[in-house]
Amino acid sequence: MTGSTKYHCLIAGLPELDLSSRKAWISPKDFRMQLELDLHPDDFRMVELVFLKLDNQHLVDFIMHGSFNRMEGSNFSLEDFQKQVAQFDAILPEGDLLPPYMADMLRQYQQLESSPDRMEVEKAAADLYFEYIMEHGNDFLRDYTQFEYNMANLLAYIEAGNHAMDPWKSIAGDTTFVQHLREDSSVTLAASAGFEMYLEITCYAELPFLAEKEMRYDEVRWRMIEEMAYFDEFTVDTVLAYLLKVLLIERWTRLEKEAGEEKLRGMVEAARKSSRERMKELIN
């Protein structure tokens, strides 16, 4: 049973994190390695469940393309996925390498003759991940996962409405809020959704710039993480909350790196274009 062990020394030694800095003192991968040494095995399983979200993204990519670029901290490698598929045809198959729902999804989509629809695969993986966390996660992880799904589903619902699309192709998880969305009614949604962040999130959804919207959403996530772990000082929930914050910061570090690389590629291409233009002038 998780939650009974106290981690006074570990938690007391963790530096403060600041989302606005967009840089953490440690990477998710390195923090995971540290936690594997410091946590009780039952508590570390909760850490693995946090990182299982990365494996869920790998699952979708593997089904669609047969490969993926492994994200830092994920539980399973490309080789693990390949071995899992190979076991389906083995004469004496061993036990599954991946969680049961992942193995079942791979088995199901391996039997298809046509290419699967990505949105369909993403929704199926998201639904099964939600069920897996609800079954195997502790109270903190279950509560935060429900919040995350409520937020993601609300944004999907808004986005679908803005573009006259079917929202149910991307809405996942079975929460009270999702049940309310099924009953729908844009008129009564805010009043009876049972999702306390509804008004704030819908307000941010109207912001004109994508980066600003995403930062506001992550600020909401950050605040909810702190509120959910507020009374769990020195327990694994405090550690999980810290890990979730590290992952949020790492997301922005990665986005800024990608944006910087994109800007650099643009500068290089502009320089090449300028050089070609000058060459044309010399030739002509």
N, C-alpha and C positions, 0 to 999 in steps of 0.2 A: 504493500500500500504506500502511495506517495504522500509527501507532505509532512511526515512526522519528523524528519531529520532537519536540524537547524544548521545553517551554513554561515555562522557569524564571521569567521575570518575571511572566507571567500568574498562575501558581500561587502564587508567593511572595507576591503581593499580595492573594490571596483571604482574607477574614476567616474565622475559625473559625465553624463552624455548630453549633448545639445544638438537637436535636429538642425538648427540654423547653421551650425558649423559645417554640416555636410561632410564631416570626416570623423571617423571613430578611431580610437587608439589601437583597436585590434580588428582583424578581419573576422567574419563569421566562421570561416574554416578554422582559424587558430583558436577562436573562443570555444568552438566545439571541442577541439582537442584538449583544451584546458579543462572543460567541464567533464569530459570523460574520465579524467583523472580524479577530479574533486567530488563528483556527485555519487550518491548511492545508485547502484544499477537500476533500481526501479524509477528513480528520479531522472536518470539519464535517458530512459526510454521516452520520457516526455519531451526531452530535447530532440530526440530522433523524430518524434511526431511533428515537431515544428519544422524540421528540415524535410519532412516527407512531402511538404508542399512543392519543393523543388523537384523531387522525384515524380510528382504528379505531372509537372510540366514536361519532364523527360518522357514520361509515359505517352503523352500526346504526340510529341515529336517522333518517338520511336514508331508508333503506330502509323503515322503519316509518312515518314521518310526512312524508317529503318535505322536511324542514327540520331545522335544529338551531341552538342557540345556540353560537357558536364559542367554544371554550376558548382562553385565552391561550397562545400559543406553538405552536399547531397549524400544520401545514404547508399545509393547504388550506382555502379558504374555502367557504361555501355556494355561491357563484357558480362555483367550480371544479367542484363536484359537479354543478351544473345544466348546465354546459357539457359535462361528460363524458357525461351522459345524452343531451343534444341531439346529440352526435356519432354516437350509435348509428343515427340515422335520416338522417344527412347523406349527400348524394350523393357528395361527395368528403370523407370524414372525415379529420381530421388525426390526429396521434399522440395516444395517451392522455395526459390531464392527470394522472391518478392512477396509483399503482402498478398493475401488471397485475392482481394479485389483487383489488384493489378494483374496477377496471373490470369484471372478469369477474363479480364478485358483483352489481354493479349491473345488468349486462346480464341475468344469470340471474333476478333477482327482478323486473325490469321486465316479464318475460314471464309472470309469474304472474297469474292472474285473481282469485285469492282473496288475502286478507290473510295475510301470512306469520306464523308463530309467532315471537315475539320471542326466546325461549330458543334456538330453532333457529338464528336469524340470529346471535345473540351467539356461539354455539358455533362456527358456521362461520367467522365473522370472527376469532375467537380462534385457531382452528386455522391459518388462512391467515397471520395475523400471525406466529405462532410459526415457521412454515415460512419466511417471508420474512426474519425476523431470523436464523434458522439459516443461510440462504443468503448474506445480505448483511452481517450484523453482524461485528464483529471478535471476538476470543476473549473479551474482557471482557463484551461485550454478550450473546454467546451464553450464557456461563456464568450471568450474572445473570438472563437471561430464563428459562433452565431452572429456576433456583432459584425465581423468582417463580411460574412455572407449577406447580412441585411444591408450593409452599406453598398456592396458590389451589386446586389440585386436592385436596389433603389436607383443606382446610377444607370444600370442597364435598362431599367424601365423608363427612365427619363430620356435616355439616348434613343431608345426605340420609338418613343412618342415623337421625338423631334424629327425623326426620319421616316415616319410611317412604316415602321418595321414591326415584326412579330417579336415581342419581348421574351416569349417563352422559349426561344431558341437559345437564350443565354442565361436565363434565370435558373439558379441551381440551389440545392439545399432545401431542407424541409423545416422551416422556422415558422413561428406565429406570423411574422411579417410577410413571408411568402404566401401563406394561406390568405392573408388579407389582400395581397396583390391579386391573387386568383379571383377573389370575390370582386375586386376592383371597384374603384370609382374615384376618379380624379377629384371629385367634389368632396368626398369624405375621407380621402386618403390621409391627409395630414392629421385630422382629428382622431382617427381611430386606428392608426397603423400600429400602435404599440412600440414604435421605434423612436426613442427620445431624441435622436440626432436628426430627425427628418427635416425640420425647418432649416437648420444650419447647413446641412449637406445640399439641399435643393437650392439654397441661396448661393453656395459656392459653385454649383453646376452652371449658373448663369454668367460666371466670370468669362471674359472674352479670350484670355490667354491660357493655353493648356498647361504650361509650367506652373502658373499661379494656382490654377485649380488643383493640380496634383499636390502641390505643397500644402494647400489648405486641407485637402483630404488627409494627408499624412499627419498634419497637426492634430486633426480630430482623432486619428488612430493613436497617436502618441498620448494624448490626454486620456483616452479610454484605457490604454494600457496602465497608466499610472493610477487611475481610479480603481481599476479592477484588482490591482495588487497592493493597494494602500494599506490594508489591514493584515497583510501577510508578510510582515517583516522577518527577514532571515530564513524564509522557507524557500522551497524550490520554485514557488510562484514568483517570488522576487527575482530569482535567477532567470526564469522564463520571460518575465517582463523585460529584463535587461537585454536578453537575447533578441527579443522582438524589436527593441529600439535599435540595437546594432544592425539588424537587417534593414530597418527603415533608412538608417543613415547610409548603409552600404548601397542601397538602391540609388540614392542621389549621387554618391561618389561615382557609381557606374554610369549613370545618365550623363553626368558632367564630363566624364572621360569620353563617352561615345560622342557627345556634342563637340568636345574639343577635337576629337579625331575627324569628325565630319567637317568642322571648320578648317582643319589643317588640309584635308583632302581638297576642299574648295579653293584654298589658297594655292595649293600646288597646281591644281587644274587651271586656275586663273594665270599663274605664272607660265605654265606650258602654252596656254592660248596666246598670251602676250608674246612669248618667244616665237611661236609659229607666225604670228602676224608680222613681227619684225623680220623674220626670214623671208616671208612673201615680199615684203617691201624691198629687201636686198636683191631678191631674184628678179623682181619686176623693175 
